[in-house]
């Protein structure tokens, strides 16, 4: 296979101010409290506060009003993964680990490599032998060690977690004890949408793979609603590659749990790879978000992803990774089906192209 998960290019650069803070964070002669404060300053400078843009041209194209795009490509490595990577490295720094490790197929690895580099921590990145991504060079340039293991992504997550435990490394893999931290990091997306709109949207559409992103955004909106900040909790829309994601399939089948798929029945392509898996590590949390918000789930084909990437470039000037467009596609398909009443609608686009 010649699979490529991730953005085509990314500078993976931060501001000169963040570089100066990084020098302080790396100095183990300084107090841990001061180093943590400086790393938190890096996070506040570089991570999140991504753009929320009114997609007026798409509104005219599809006959929908007040359609907004939350563009996560504004993060340093070009994807939403920076949010959880920097949160994990902050936690590792706080707990005084020297080495962090994780499994990845691309984007999360680059995000972790940058976050670890700025903190002065060693980073070991495990990648399935069958995966080939241009982003490996970026990880290595940022000082991370690449370790190839046989098996699927899910297999490598398990193996790398075992090795982390055996070697006393910080395990930054998805699921398990990391789920609350990652959900909290992604909940900030909901806060940013609220700050820009002044309320929650009627619908919020999100690409899903492991499920952590949609679970985090939903929890963020629930918190805002409970605090009296918003008038509603948006209905969440999950979208992924056609019949290749257990969250979407389980929801469509009306299951009360996230059922694994048959790994042998999944075909990966360069377009769908960031979305697919046979086991979603935070699938239960994602299903909960869909059920509680009276949401929807959609299967999206590679052809539609490619077409939407082209359309976004021509109509809105965005260069979006095809897999990152599935939430927007699902939202527009639901509008075609229901003919939405007036409201505000947000699609999260997770990565630049």
Residue pairs with C-beta under 8 A, 6 or more apart in sequence:
1 130
1 131
1 132
1 268
2 132
2 270
3 105
3 130
3 131
3 132
3 133
3 268
3 269
3 270
3 273
4 106
4 132
4 133
4 134
4 270
4 273
5 105
5 106
5 107
5 131
5 133
5 135
5 273
5 274
6 78
6 79
6 105
6 106
6 107
6 110
6 133
6 134
6 135
6 274
6 321
6 351
7 73
7 77
7 78
7 79
7 107
7 135
7 321
7 351
7 352
7 353
8 134
8 353
9 134
10 76
10 77
10 78
10 110
10 135
10 138
10 352
11 76
12 76
12 77
12 110
12 113
12 114
12 138
12 141
12 142
13 76
14 22
14 42
14 45
14 46
14 76
14 114
14 118
15 45
15 46
17 45
18 42
18 45
18 46
18 118
21 38
21 39
21 41
21 42
21 45
22 42
22 117
22 118
22 119
22 120
24 30
24 34
24 35
24 38
25 35
25 38
25 39
25 42
25 93
25 118
25 119
25 120
26 119
26 120
27 35
28 35
28 120
32 93
32 94
32 96
35 93
36 90
36 93
36 94
39 89
39 90
39 93
39 118
39 119
40 90
42 86
42 118
43 86
43 87
43 90
46 75
46 76
46 82
46 86
47 75
47 76
47 82
47 83
47 86
48 75
48 83
48 188
48 189
48 192
49 74
49 192
50 70
50 71
50 72
50 73
50 74
50 75
50 189
50 192
51 69
51 70
51 71
51 74
52 68
52 69
52 70
52 71
52 192
52 193
52 196
52 197
52 346
53 68
53 69
53 71
53 316
54 66
54 67
54 68
55 67
55 68
55 69
55 316
57 315
57 316
58 64
58 67
58 311
58 312
58 315
58 316
58 332
59 65
59 66
59 67
61 311
61 315
62 332
62 335
62 336
63 335
64 332
64 335
64 340
64 345
65 342
66 342
66 343
66 344
66 345
67 331
67 345
67 347
68 193
68 196
68 197
68 201
68 344
68 345
68 346
68 347
69 316
69 318
69 328
69 346
69 347
69 349
70 189
70 192
70 193
70 346
70 347
70 348
70 349
71 318
71 349
71 352
72 79
72 80
72 189
72 324
72 348
72 349
72 350
72 351
73 79
73 318
73 319
73 320
73 324
73 349
73 350
73 351
73 352
75 81
75 82
75 83
75 111
76 82
76 114
77 107
77 110
77 111
77 114
77 138
78 107
78 351
78 352
79 107
79 111
79 321
79 324
79 350
79 351
79 352
80 186
80 189
80 213
80 348
80 350
80 351
81 107
81 108
81 110
81 111
81 112
82 111
82 114
82 115
83 185
83 186
83 188
83 189
84 108
84 111
84 181
84 182
84 185
84 186
84 212
85 108
85 111
85 112
85 114
85 115
85 172
86 111
86 115
86 185
87 181
87 182
87 184
87 185
88 100
88 112
88 115
88 170
88 172
88 178
88 181
88 182
89 100
89 112
89 115
89 116
89 118
89 119
89 121
89 172
90 119
91 170
91 181
92 100
92 119
92 121
92 170
92 172
93 119
93 121
95 170
97 121
97 168
97 169
97 170
98 121
98 122
99 121
99 122
99 123
99 124
99 167
99 168
99 169
99 170
100 112
100 116
100 121
100 122
100 123
100 124
100 169
100 170
100 172
101 123
101 124
101 125
101 126
101 160
101 163
101 164
101 169
101 170
101 171
101 172
101 173
102 108
102 109
102 112
102 123
102 124
102 125
102 126
102 160
102 171
102 172
102 173
103 125
103 126
103 127
103 128
103 149
103 153
103 156
103 157
103 159
103 160
103 173
104 112
104 125
104 126
104 127
105 127
105 128
105 131
105 133
105 153
105 273
105 274
106 131
106 133
106 135
106 274
107 135
107 274
107 351
109 125
109 127
109 135
109 136
109 139
109 144
110 135
110 138
110 139
110 142
112 123
112 125
112 144
112 172
113 123
113 125
113 138
113 139
113 142
113 143
113 144
114 142
116 122
116 123
116 142
116 143
116 144
117 123
117 142
117 143
117 144
121 170
122 143
122 145
123 139
123 142
123 143
123 144
123 145
124 144
124 145
124 147
124 160
124 169
125 139
125 144
125 145
125 146
125 147
126 147
126 148
126 149
126 156
126 159
126 160
126 163
127 133
127 136
127 146
127 147
127 148
127 149
127 156
128 148
128 149
128 150
128 151
128 152
128 153
128 155
128 156
129 148
129 149
129 150
129 151
131 153
136 146
139 146
140 146
147 160
149 155
149 156
149 159
149 160
151 159
152 263
152 278
153 277
154 263
154 277
154 278
154 279
157 173
157 174
157 175
157 281
160 171
160 173
161 171
161 173
161 176
163 169
164 170
164 171
164 173
165 171
171 178
172 178
173 281
174 182
174 210
174 212
174 281
174 282
175 210
175 281
175 282
176 281
179 212
179 281
179 282
179 285
182 212
182 216
182 282
183 212
183 215
183 216
183 219
183 282
183 285
184 216
184 219
185 216
186 212
186 213
186 215
186 216
186 217
186 220
187 216
187 217
187 219
187 220
187 223
188 220
189 213
189 216
189 217
189 220
189 348
190 200
190 204
190 216
190 217
190 218
190 219
190 220
190 221
190 223
190 224
191 220
191 224
193 200
193 201
193 204
193 346
194 200
194 221
194 224
194 229
194 230
197 344
197 346
199 230
199 231
199 232
199 344
200 221
200 224
200 225
200 230
200 231
200 232
200 233
200 234
201 234
201 343
201 344
201 345
201 346
202 232
202 234
202 235
202 340
202 343
202 344
202 345
203 234
203 235
203 236
203 237
203 331
203 334
203 340
203 343
203 345
203 346
204 217
204 221
204 234
204 235
204 236
204 237
204 345
204 346
204 347
204 348
205 236
205 237
205 239
205 327
205 328
205 330
205 331
205 345
205 346
205 347
205 348
206 213
206 214
206 217
206 236
206 237
206 238
206 239
206 327
206 348
206 350
207 213
207 239
207 240
207 274
207 275
207 323
207 324
207 325
207 326
207 327
207 348
207 350
208 214
208 238
208 239
208 240
208 245
208 247
208 248
208 275
208 280
208 286
209 240
209 245
209 274
209 275
209 276
209 277
209 280
210 277
210 280
210 281
210 282
210 283
211 247
211 258
211 280
211 281
211 282
211 283
211 284
211 285
211 286
211 287
212 281
212 282
212 285
212 286
213 348
213 350
214 236
214 238
214 286
214 289
214 290
215 282
215 285
215 286
215 288
215 289
217 236
217 289
217 348
218 233
218 236
218 288
218 289
218 292
218 293
219 289
221 230
221 233
221 234
222 233
224 230
225 232
225 233
233 293
234 293
234 346
235 293
235 294
235 295
235 296
236 289
236 290
236 293
236 295
237 295
237 296
237 297
237 298
237 327
237 330
237 331
237 334
238 247
238 248
238 251
238 286
238 290
238 295
238 296
238 297
238 298
238 327
238 330
239 248
239 297
239 298
239 299
239 300
239 326
239 327
239 329
239 330
240 247
240 248
240 275
240 276
240 297
240 298
240 299
240 300
240 326
241 271
241 272
241 275
241 276
241 299
241 300
241 301
241 302
241 323
241 326
242 299
242 300
242 301
243 249
243 299
244 261
244 266
244 267
244 272
244 275
244 276
244 277
245 261
245 275
245 276
245 277
245 280
246 258
246 259
246 260
246 261
246 277
246 278
246 279
246 280
246 283
247 258
247 280
247 283
247 286
247 287
247 290
247 297
248 297
248 298
248 299
249 259
249 261
250 257
250 258
250 259
250 283
250 287
251 287
251 290
251 291
251 297
252 297
252 299
253 259
255 287
256 287
257 284
257 287
258 280
258 283
258 284
258 286
258 287
260 278
260 279
261 277
261 278
261 279
262 278
263 278
266 276
266 277
266 278
268 276
269 302
271 302
271 305
271 306
271 322
271 323
272 302
272 305
272 323
273 323
274 321
274 323
274 324
274 351
275 323
275 326
280 286
289 295
290 296
290 297
296 330
296 334
297 330
298 326
298 329
298 330
298 333
298 334
300 326
300 329
300 330
302 322
304 326
304 329
305 322
305 323
305 325
305 326
305 329
306 322
308 320
308 322
308 325
308 328
308 329
309 320
309 321
309 322
309 325
309 353
312 318
312 319
312 320
312 325
312 328
312 349
313 319
313 320
318 349
318 352
319 352
319 353
320 349
320 351
320 352
320 353
321 350
321 351
321 352
321 353
322 353
323 350
323 351
324 349
324 350
324 351
324 352
325 349
327 347
327 348
327 349
328 347
328 349
331 345
331 347
334 340
335 345
